[in-house]
Amino acid sequence: MPYTLTPQRHAARERVIAQRDDVTRRYTNGESLLSLAHVYNVGNSWLRDRFAEWDIPLRTRSESVKAAWRHVRKTEQVSTFRRPAD
C-alpha cells in the first residue's frame, strides 16, 4: 500500500514552502534544523531535503554545536576542562 500524507502533514509542508524566506532566515540566524522541523511539524529529513533543493548550505556538526552555544549565556556555560587540584 503506498504511503499517503495526512491532511495535517500536507498542510504543514505547504506552510513551510509558503514561508520559505522566514524558515531559511531563522536557520541562517542560528536556529537548528531540528527545532524548525518541530515548530513547523515536518520531518527533519524532509526539511533538510528542502534546504538542499533551495541551495541553503547545511551546517556541519561542528557548526551546529557552535551555533547552539551562542544562545547560552556565558554564566550558564560549564567548562569540561578539569583543572588540577591545588
N, C-alpha and C positions, 0 to 999 in steps of 0.2 A: 504494500500500500504506500503510495507516495506521500511525502511529508507536506502538509499544508500549514500555512501560518494562521494563527488565530487572528481574529479581527483586531484584538488589542495589540498584539506584537506587530502586525502590519501597520497599524496607526502609529505606533512608537517609531518604527523605521521611517515612515513618511515624515514624522515630525523632525527627526534628525536631519533628513535630507532638506527639508524646508528651512531649518535653522542652521544650515551648514556653516555660515560665517561665524555665528556665535559659538558653535561647537569647536571649530578649528581655533578660534581666538582663545577660548578657555584652555584648550590643550597647549597651545604655544605659550600661554602665560603661566604654565606650570601645573595645571590640574592633570591628574593621572587619567589615562585611558580607561582604567577600570572604574574609577569614580564617575566618569562621564557615562559609561555604559550603565551603571546603576541608576544615575539620575534620569537618563532617558529610557530606561527599561529595555535595553537592547543587549545582545550578547557582545562581549568584548572582542571576540574574533570577527564578528560582523562589522563592528566599528573599526577595527584595525584594517579590515579589507577596504572599507570606505576611505580611510585615510590614505591608503596606498593608491586607490583609484583617483583620489583628489590630489595626489602628489604632495601630501603632507609628510615631511620626514619624521619617522618614528624615532623616539629616544632609545638609546642603548640602555642596558640595565644600570650602568654607572650613572648616566644622565638622569635616569628616573630617581635614583637614590638621592642625588644631589638636589633635584627639584623638590623632593619630599622634605629634605632637611631645611630648605629655605623657608618653609612655612612654620617651622618650630622655633619658638623664641630661644634666644641664647641661654636664658636661665633654666630652660627645661631640657637642654641638651646635656646628656650624660656621656662623659668620655669613657671609652672602653680601654683606654691606656691605663695600665696599672703602675703606679709609682712604688718604688721600693720603700719599705717601712724605715723610719728613722731610727 
